[in-house]
Amino acid sequence: MTLAAWAGLAGAARAADCAFAPAPAARLQSPATVGDYRPVLKACLAADGRKAVAIREMTVAGQKLALLADPEALTTRLERAACWTCSEMSEAELKSTRMGRAISESAEAPGLIHRGFLQNAGLTHGAGPGDFVTGDLCPSKRPLDRVFFTRLETASPHASVALGISGLWLVHHFDDFRWLVDQRISGALDILWVDHTYHHPYLARLPLAANFLLTKGVDPEAEILDTERLLIANGETPSLFFRFPGLISSDPLMQAVSRFHLVTLGADAWLAKGQQPEKGSIVLVHPNGNEPKGLAMFTRDLTRGTIAAPLEPLTAAPE
């Protein structure tokens, strides 16, 4: 074996040793098991030459970890902090990467501007030839619609789907969450977890300008970070994407998401609202049991070919 081959094996071994991939939680774990959780922005270099951007630091089971992003692929992973040498990174340096551009461009996409709020701001259409399937798991008293996912698996092996998960949905539907994790582990689904806030506040009697995250007294930072902590506590990895409840936001909220180095995600084909998908559409359905109409329309559009294949991973959506 050549010296280069040995070096490659050594690098792979070091990368494997650095990865933090806990077994899926057998029962619900509290976000409090993820301690010292804080946003950062650091350029990091591993001993084997790998580069990454750290956006969060934390302690889990006595180990210091970092949530690392690949600034070009837009993927994330958890690794042991000791494996990396990191230094503070400027916002200007980040903007020179695909990740930085995706964050800033989504923050500058205002959607529909209303008095007191924004509607459907952020990334609403992707750059790929196929469509991007996203499903929101808002708090619900109904069970997960597993049939939607099995149809998705049949239509596209290792189907890519981005799930906007709220903390309260995970807390109250842990068995469904574990079922989804099992689908991911088996390779049947390629799931990307999108932060959809912890409480997903909503009161039907309130106007949109004072509802969802615009509800009086809501702490946007806690809504974002506690959802990430809950995912990590239960064995999964948050992505670089965030979706506002109801797709309702404001300029200050958009900037807050940007400060946490997340890409704001909207949709241009919320099926239950009658929006028609086109090539590159970010399709939105709700497989949390609350919106059967949208799931029926998804099945119809998938059968007709109106939803374009291949189903793209959301990481391919930003330019």
Backbone hydrogen bonds, N-H to C=O, Kabsch-Sander energy under -0.5 kcal/mol:
donor,donor_aa,acceptor,acceptor_aa,energy
6,W,2,T,-2.2
7,A,3,L,-2.4
8,G,4,A,-2.2
9,L,5,A,-2.3
10,A,6,W,-2.5
11,G,7,A,-2.4
12,A,8,G,-2.2
13,A,9,L,-2.3
14,R,10,A,-2.4
15,A,11,G,-2.4
16,A,12,A,-2.3
17,D,13,A,-2.4
18,C,14,R,-1.6
19,A,15,A,-1.3
20,F,78,L,-2.5
21,A,19,A,-0.6
25,A,234,N,-0.7
33,T,30,S,-1.9
34,V,31,P,-1.9
35,G,33,T,-0.8
35,G,59,T,-2.6
38,R,57,E,-2.2
40,V,55,I,-2.1
42,K,54,A,-1.9
43,A,87,S,-2.4
44,C,42,K,-0.5
44,C,52,A,-3.0
45,L,85,T,-2.1
46,A,50,R,-2.7
47,A,83,C,-0.8
49,G,46,A,-1.9
52,A,44,C,-1.9
53,V,69,A,-2.4
54,A,42,K,-2.6
55,I,67,L,-2.5
56,R,67,L,-1.0
57,E,38,R,-2.2
58,M,65,L,-2.1
59,T,35,G,-2.6
60,V,63,Q,-2.7
61,A,33,T,-0.6
63,Q,60,V,-2.2
65,L,58,M,-2.7
65,L,63,Q,-0.5
66,A,79,E,-2.4
67,L,56,R,-2.3
68,L,66,A,-0.8
68,L,77,R,-3.1
69,A,53,V,-2.8
70,D,75,T,-2.7
74,L,70,D,-2.3
77,R,68,L,-2.0
79,E,66,A,-2.0
80,R,18,C,-2.7
81,A,64,K,-2.5
83,C,80,R,-1.6
84,W,81,A,-1.9
85,T,45,L,-2.7
86,C,84,W,-0.6
87,S,43,A,-2.0
89,M,41,L,-2.3
94,L,90,S,-2.0
95,K,91,E,-2.1
96,S,92,A,-0.6
96,S,93,E,-1.0
97,T,94,L,-2.2
99,M,71,P,-2.2
100,G,94,L,-0.9
101,R,97,T,-2.2
102,A,98,R,-2.6
103,I,99,M,-2.3
104,S,100,G,-2.5
105,E,101,R,-2.8
106,S,102,A,-1.9
107,A,103,I,-2.0
108,E,104,S,-1.2
109,A,106,S,-1.1
112,L,119,Q,-3.0
113,I,111,G,-0.5
114,H,112,L,-0.6
114,H,117,F,-2.4
116,G,114,H,-0.8
117,F,114,H,-0.8
118,L,249,S,-3.0
119,Q,112,L,-2.4
120,N,247,L,-3.3
122,G,109,A,-2.8
123,L,264,T,-2.9
124,T,122,G,-0.5
126,G,280,G,-3.4
127,A,317,A,-1.4
131,D,308,A,-2.2
132,F,281,S,-3.0
133,V,131,D,-0.6
134,T,132,F,-0.5
134,T,283,V,-2.1
135,G,162,A,-2.4
136,D,285,V,-2.3
137,L,164,G,-3.8
138,C,136,D,-0.7
145,D,287,P,-2.6
146,R,144,L,-1.5
148,F,145,D,-0.7
149,F,145,D,-0.8
150,T,146,R,-2.2
151,R,147,V,-2.4
152,L,148,F,-1.9
153,E,149,F,-2.4
154,T,150,T,-1.9
155,A,151,R,-2.4
156,S,152,L,-1.9
159,A,156,S,-0.9
159,A,188,A,-1.2
161,V,190,D,-2.3
162,A,133,V,-2.4
163,L,161,V,-0.5
163,L,192,L,-2.4
164,G,135,G,-2.0
164,G,162,A,-0.6
165,I,163,L,-1.0
165,I,194,V,-2.4
166,S,137,L,-1.7
167,G,197,T,-1.3
168,L,198,Y,-2.5
170,L,166,S,-1.9
171,V,167,G,-2.4
172,H,168,L,-2.0
173,H,169,W,-1.3
177,F,173,H,-2.5
178,R,174,F,-2.9
179,W,175,D,-1.9
180,L,176,D,-2.2
181,V,177,F,-2.4
182,D,178,R,-2.4
183,Q,179,W,-1.9
184,R,180,L,-2.1
185,I,181,V,-2.8
186,S,182,D,-2.3
187,G,183,Q,-0.7
187,G,184,R,-0.9
188,A,183,Q,-1.1
189,L,183,Q,-1.6
190,D,159,A,-3.4
191,I,189,L,-0.8
192,L,161,V,-1.8
193,W,237,T,-0.5
194,V,163,L,-2.9
194,V,192,L,-0.6
195,D,241,F,-2.0
196,H,165,I,-2.0
206,L,203,L,-1.8
210,A,207,P,-2.1
211,N,208,L,-1.5
214,L,211,N,-2.6
215,T,212,F,-1.7
218,V,215,T,-1.8
223,E,219,D,-2.3
224,I,220,P,-2.1
225,L,221,E,-2.8
226,D,222,A,-2.3
227,T,223,E,-0.6
228,E,224,I,-1.5
229,R,225,L,-2.5
230,L,226,D,-2.1
231,L,227,T,-2.1
232,I,228,E,-2.5
233,A,229,R,-2.9
234,N,230,L,-1.3
235,G,232,I,-1.9
236,E,231,L,-2.7
239,S,193,W,-1.6
242,F,263,V,-2.6
243,R,195,D,-2.8
247,L,244,F,-2.0
248,I,245,P,-1.7
249,S,118,L,-2.4
254,M,250,S,-2.6
255,Q,251,D,-2.2
256,A,252,P,-1.9
257,V,253,L,-2.2
258,S,254,M,-1.9
259,R,255,Q,-2.2
260,F,256,A,-1.2
261,H,258,S,-1.9
262,L,257,V,-1.5
263,V,240,L,-3.6
264,T,262,L,-0.6
265,L,242,F,-3.2
266,G,123,L,-3.4
268,D,124,T,-0.7
268,D,282,I,-1.0
269,A,282,I,-1.4
271,L,269,A,-1.2
271,L,284,L,-1.4
273,K,270,W,-1.7
274,G,271,L,-2.3
275,Q,270,W,-1.4
281,S,278,E,-2.3
282,I,124,T,-1.0
283,V,132,F,-2.6
283,V,281,S,-0.9
284,L,269,A,-2.3
285,V,134,T,-1.8
288,N,136,D,-0.5
289,G,286,H,-0.6
291,E,286,H,-0.8
294,G,291,E,-0.6
295,L,291,E,-1.2
296,A,292,P,-2.4
297,M,293,K,-2.1
298,F,294,G,-2.0
299,T,295,L,-2.3
300,R,296,A,-2.1
301,D,297,M,-2.8
302,L,298,F,-2.8
303,T,299,T,-2.3
304,R,300,R,-2.3
305,G,301,D,-1.0
306,T,301,D,-1.7
307,I,301,D,-1.4
308,A,306,T,-0.7
312,E,131,D,-2.9
312,E,310,P,-0.6
316,A,313,P,-2.3
317,A,314,L,-2.1
